[in-house]
Amino acid sequence: MDIKNIILFIVSALNFTLASIIYLKNPKSGINISFGSVILCAGIWSLGIAMFRYTNDVNIALWWARIYYIAAGLIAFFFLFFSIIFPYKSFIITKAKVFAILIPFLLVIIIIFIPDFMIGEITINTPSNEVTLQSTYVIYTMYFLTYMAIGFFFLITKYASSQGIHRIQLQYTLKATAAATFFGATFNLILPMLGNYKLIWLGPDFTLITFAYMSYYLFFHKHNI
Amino acid sequence: MPTPRKKIGLVILGGTVLSEESSDKNAVITKNDIKPWLSRMPEINIMADIEPVFILGEKDKEPGLNHWIKMGKIIADKMDEYDGFVVTHHVHSLLQASCALSFMLGNLSKPVVFTGSQIPPNLSKTRTTRKILKKYKGLGIKANLINALQIAIQGPSEVSIMFGNKLVRANQAHVTKSLSLNLFNAPTRAVLATIDFGIKISESARQIKRGAFKFKGLFDDNVSLANFYADQNIEFLKWVLEKKPSGVIIQSHDLDTTAELLKKSLPKNLSTPILIHTDTPFSDNDNSYFQIISNMTFEATLLKLKWVLGQTKNRKQIANLMRENVALELFEEGE
């Protein structure tokens, strides 16, 4: 197994650990559930890419590709939800608004599963397999970037008007997620759209920034001034 | 079917300064300031339906027992109408106010959360205060109020205090020594909730159902205080007793010396109840002259005695009530 896959497995394990910790810290809190889900999906995304790169079977590679694209789509979905409720609600959440957020994600799942609609030919290579992405991949890209942008908009807006403990919470969360999102989107969303599938192993590695910041915040920060 | 919005009573007794910028313009001075003040925090109206009740403004004098009894009556009258209550209060007497309320509201079944701003209304921007404000951003009420509201919506049914990232039981709280977002602290079991990510309610925030809600708003304010050091003489206490207080609390820094002094010097038939408050856990309470209190904060002891004296003047009943855990004010052993 090549070193890049080993790194991806380690990143995946660390994300699963952090997700469990966040969830178990407060299992009744929507904030912990949604952010824990973001981190869990980052772990699945990393694991999916590792397994996709590792396998020599085209059908198995196809399923892993679908898994990591769905996982990445779920990262955006849960992140948006998290940004609406953390550390307090940005607006009243109604069923209509929940459906409005859910429906684009469900459409994205459909386009992932339709054969050859988004995920085209799978090429088995050593050391890294590749996917030929169809033109409809732009729908997936727009979905992901739009949801993450709206999520960051909510967090930054709240940060601008926040004080005290909320300011500290938002500061850490923005630091933890911004860099990981930027580099993850660059290597795993934009470059593949431009035809470069060789660097998809890099994107998940930047979730270690999230891991480091959130671990420090949860275990070492005194949550005080 | 959509979940009905919670209705929260917001009782205002000062402590409303939003930020250090024009601190006297960012607060509730009169009743008419409430609406513009709330409109600067639109997040609050998203959380719940807020019904403000004005008792004191930012520039009014520090609240006292009369205001707290009025606050208690308002909360008692509206207990069935609201799902919870938030009280904003001047921070200097917040601890006493919240202790008083904890004794007034018997068998409380809804959260009552105290909070406030650490910024005074007439903040003078001296070099020192500018340095402090630069270092400690966020001493205004906004974050505290938002967190207090979240607790009032779904928190423990107790009188509590929300500052910084901690919710503490009011009648076990004390003021922290240094400037901090967490203005108040309490023994571990009295920390009812903490905030790191979301709000986590502690296991110790017990929801004990004891019976129907009862409002007991009678207090006797005629309680004298004395602070005894090792070489204190008894004349001062005798002078205090001549004023005929309903009760006396002595804060003792040397319990053995104080106890000996009182036993030697006080008449045996003294009718005034005397409490000695001490931080020493090793104390012998077995005497008829006075009662030693080592398992309550000083503020809780003071307000509890005033409340007990409002319920009865019988010395034995006073002693029994002071020993009884009326509103979870007594520390657990070892704390």
Interface residues (C-beta under 8 A of the other chain):
Chain A: I22 K25 N26 S29 G30 I31 N32 F35 F86 P87 Y88 K89 S90 F91 I92 T94 K95 S162 Q163 G164 I165 H166 R167 Q169 Y217 L218 H223 N224 I225
Chain B: P2 S19 E43 I46 M47 K135 Y136 K137 G138 L139 G140 K142 A143 N144 I146 N147 Q150 G164 N165 S180 L181 N182 T194 I195 D196 F197 G198 I199 K200
